[in-house]
Amino acid sequence: MPEPANESGGPVFASVNGGEDMKTRGIVLTGDSQMAVCSPVAARTTCYDTLLHTPISPIVDRFGLSIA
């Protein structure tokens, strides 16, 4: 298995019902598992089929933040 990529800090968004209604879900911790095929990009890129993230809710609650 390849070493996980350091992708930490990026936002994680997901659709609520499979459409364009994207909601903030978390912050990227790392990419993991098997390497996946990446779409063509200008710079050399490693992609993984699994993205590990931490949920955003505890962070927002802890620091009294809001997401508009």
N, C-alpha and C positions, 0 to 999 in steps of 0.2 A: 504494500500500500504506500502511495506517495506521502510525503510529509504534508501536513495541513498548510495551506497558504495563510499568510497574515493579512486578513481582510478586515480586521477589527475597526469598529467605529462607524461604519456605514449604516444608513437607515434601512429598516426592513418594512416593506409595505405589502399588504395583501388585500385582495378583494373580499368583500363581505358576501357577495352572492355570485361571484364569477364574472361580473361585469367590470365597468370602469369605476366603480365606487370604492376606490382604494382608501385604506385606513392605515395609520401608523401602527406597527405591531411590535417593533423592537429595534435593537442595535446589534449589528453583526459582531460575532465573536471570532469566527474562523470558517474557512471552507474545509471540508473533510470528506473522507470516503474515496470513491473511485474518481479519477479524472474524467471529465465529460468533454464532449466536443464543443468548442467555443465557436461562435460566429466570427467571421473575419473581422479583425481589428488591426489598427495601425501598429500597435506595440505588441510585443510577445506577451501572451496572457495565459495563465493557468486557470482552468475552470474545474469545479468539482460538482458532483451530483447531489451533494448535501451541504446545506448552509446551517451552521449552528449560530443561534442568536439568543440574547437575553430579552425577555419581555419588557416592554416600555413602561407598563403600568406601575410597577414598584418604583421605578426611577422618578416618574412624574409625581407619584404620591409622596415619596421621601423628600423631594425638594420643593413641593408645593407648586409645581409647574402646571401649565395647561397647553394643550395642543389645539390650535385653531384650525 
